[in-house]
Amino acid sequence: MQPIAIHTQSANLTEEQFYMLCADNNELRLERDKDKNIIVMTPSFSKTGMYHSNIGYELNVWNKKNKSGIVFDSSAGFTLPNTAMRAPDVSWISNERWNSLSEKEKDKFAHVCPDFVIEVRSDSDSLKQQKEKMEEWITNGCRFAWLIDIENKTTLIYKPNTEITEQPFTTTLSGENILPGFELKLSEIIS
């Protein structure tokens, strides 16, 4: 199932008008691409939502010990430098970058690209579109990202100026130098 993109005069909404559209329709999960097309995202299927929660929990456990940043769930949207407003499944921003934002910026779709992003691809997602979204994250300043592909039981690892690598679910994923000490064993989370 593909997300629905609305290609109408709604693409001319200002950032404030788009924010109000989202606030007035908070039961919808909306994103906006760099061309200001509004994208209506379908809710996660139940099993995928469980994976989001479990992965977010693991990142939160690490972050609680490390205290070096803030973890966000899939309902948090961020305005990227290319003007897109995207909401990753799980994300993390360093304290330094988060604390540099004003309270007003934090109360809306903050103008910041997360340092770390996780997208979980379920059966309903297009792999091509998910890969394009991952490239968008990296191009806009994300330092490290994982595309967890449930269907193929692999994780694609993205970093700026580096070739994409692929890891099977049997591998323990490492947060490397962005999230030192963070490890994720997908074989224990996704069956």
Buried (B, 14 or more C-beta within 10 A) or exposed (E): EEBEBEEEEBBEBEBEEBBEBBEEEEEEBBBBBBEBBBBEBEEBBEEBBEBBBBBBEBBBEBBEEEEBBBBBBBEBBBBBEBBBBBBBBBBBBBEEBBEEBEEEBEEBBBBBBBBBBBBBBBEBBEEEEBBEBBBBBBBBBBBBBBBBBBEEEBBBBBBEEEEBEEBEBEBEBBBEEBBEEBEBEBEEBBE
